[in-house]
């Protein structure tokens, strides 16, 4: 196995628990601003998460839950404008500290940088959402930590297609066996495995029952030295929190 050179991270649910109390809330605020009575409950949003991409989720919601909605002539533009309004609310939530990073994420990123590993992001969320999360949790300089930020509509096919990971690998001029991916969902691991990447999974409330066949390891969280993770599937090789030595061991295994 070639030496590990780069870590590639998903964002929503992986770096931070952004879905239930971040994106979902922001969507509902945007709907209210537009005078709509749409309410994405926790249960409805769990169903919507089977579709990747916010604009795609709105289309899915209309098709399944609001078939009688009087759709505007240019529905694509209408959805895009609504998504922009949602992004503004999401950014505001971040600016107020409402969406922290998951435990262990900042430590792992700093350790990777200290050890000279390259970092990248591969996500279906918009570039604006990525920058807002990073800047409000790690500081503006953190945008420069990531060599590639592959996000949003930069590729035509979103996860579970492998396109976003293949794009990141191409931009970094690395092969899949020189990298490892970090994901949290079924669609995410289908995407990373489709790009032939070993993948570390950390679940969340929405993805705890997903099928993670093919994952290198499945954990409940990254963990901290004083707050160990629980292993759901795989071999932690004697480690009790995710650090770079463990990541390298998983990559080489």
N, C-alpha and C positions, 0 to 999 in steps of 0.2 A: 504494500500500500504506500503510495507517495506521501510525502510529508504534508501535514495539514497547514494550509496557507491562509485560509479565509473562512469566516463565519458569515452566513447569510440568514437574516432574520425576517420573518413575517412581522407584522405590526399589531393589528387588532387581535386581542386575546393572547398574544404572545409576549410583546413588550409591556403591554398594559391591558387591564380588563376594561376595554373601551366600549364593548358592545352594549350590555344591558343598561348601564348608567351613564353612558356617553352618547354614542350614536343614536340609540333608541330615543333618548330624551330629546336630543337635538332635532330629530325628525319630527317628533310630536310638537315641538315649539314652532317649527317651520310650518307645519300643517295649520296650527292655530293662527299664526300670522296671516295665512292665506284664507282664513275663514272657513276652513274645512273641519268637519267633525271626526276626522280619522284619528283613531287612537291605537297606536302600536303597543299593545300590552306585552308583558314579558312572554306570555305564551305565543302570541302571534309572531313576535319577533324571533322566537326560536324557530318557527317554521320558515320565516323569511330568510334566516341565515343559511338555509339550504341552497340559496342562490348567492353567488358572489357579486359584489359591486352594489353600491347604494342606489344608483339609477336603475339598475336591473331589478333590485328588490322592489322599488316603487312600481315598476311595470308588472311584476309578479303579483304584488298586492292588489293592484287594480284588476288584473285578470281573475284572481281567485276570490277576493273578498269584496270588491266593489264593481261587479260586472254591469250594474245599472248606472254607474257614474257617467255623467254627460261629458265625455272627453272633448277637450279643445281640438281644433283642427290640426294644430301642430303639437301633438302630444309629446314628441321627443324634446322639443324646445321647452315645453311646459315643465317636464320632468327635470330637465337640466337646470332651469331657473330655480325650481324648488330645492334641488340638490345644493345649489350655491347658497341659498338661504340657510339650509341645514348646516352647511360647513361653517357659516358665520356663528351660529349658535354653538356648534361643537368647539370652535376655537375659544369662544367666550368661557365655556365650561372649563377648558384646559387652563385658561389664564387665571381662573379662580381656584386652581388647585384641586378641582373636583375629580380628576382622573390621574392618580399617581401611577408610577411604574410598578410592575409586579415585583415582589421581594426577590432580591438577588440579581436583578437585571443590570442595575447600574454597576454593581461590583464586578459582574462578569465582563461587561463592556470595557471597564477600566483595566481589568486584568489582561484582556485580549490586546488592548493597545500597548500596555506595558511590555508584553511579550512579543510585540511586533507582528501580530496577526492582522490581516486585512479584514475590514468589515463592509458588509453590503446589506441592503434591504430589498426584499422582493414581496410586494404587497398589491392587493387589488384596491386599496383605499387611495384617495387622491393625494398628490404631492403636497397640497396645502395641509391636509390632515397630518401627514407625516411630520412636516416641518413644525406645525403647531405643537404636536406632542413632544418632539425632541426639545424644542426651544423652551417650552414651559416646564419641562421636567429636568433637563440636563444642561440648559443654557444654550444660547445662540451658537456658541462655538461647536456644539455637538454635531451640527450639520456637516462639519468638515471631518468628523470621525469616519464617516461612511464614504467609501470610494465610489460606490454606485448606489443611487436610490432609484430602484425600478418600481414605479408606482402608477396606479390608475390605468389610464387608457393608452399607455406607452406601447402596449402590444395589443393586437386585436382580440385575442382569446384570453379571458381571465381564468383564474383557477376554477376548476381542477385541471385545466390545460397546463402544460409545463412551460408555456411560452415565457412567462415572467422570469422564471429561474434560468432558462436558457439565455434570455437577454442579459441577465446579470453576469452569467458566466462568460458570455461573449465579450461584454464590456470590460471585464477584469482580465480577459485573456487567460483564464484558468480552466482546467478540466474539472469535471464533477468529483473525481476522486481526490482532488486537492482541497475540497471544501466540505463543510457540513451545514445542514439547514436546521432551523429552529421553527417549529410550527405548533399549532394548537387544535387543528380541526381536520376532519376527513377530507374536505376539499383541498386543504393545504398540503396534506401529506400525499395526496394523489398527484398534486402539482410537483412537489419536490422529488418524489420517487420517479415521476415521469421524466425528470431531468437527471435521473440516476444518482441522486444525492442521498447519502446517509442522513437520517433525520431524527432529531431529538424532539420529543413531544412533551409539552406541559399543558395539561388539560385545564378547562375552566368549567363553570356551572353549565354552560351551554353545550360543551363538547365532551363531557365526562362519559357519555354513552356511545361516542362515535367509534367506528371501526378503524383501528390504527395498525392493521396488518402491514408488516413491512417496516415499522418504526425500529430504529436502533434501540431506543428505550422510551418508555412512557412514564412520566413523573407527574405528581400533582402540582409541583412548583419547582423553581430553581433551588430554593432553600438558601439558608444562611448558616454560618458556622454554629450559631446558637439556636437555629430553627431548621432542623433537617427536613428534607423532602420525604415523601412516601413513594416507593416504587410500585407502579401499577403493572408494568410488564417490562421484562428485560433484566439485565445484570448491571448493577451499579458498580461492580468491581471494587467493593470495599469503601466507596465514597458515600457520604451522607448529605452533601450539598454540591451543587454543580459549580465546579471551577474549571480552569483551563486544563489542568492535568487530567481531570475526568473526561473532558471533551476530547482531548488527544487520545486517551485510552479507548474511548468509544469509537473514534474515527479509525484507529488502528486495528480494532478488534474484528 
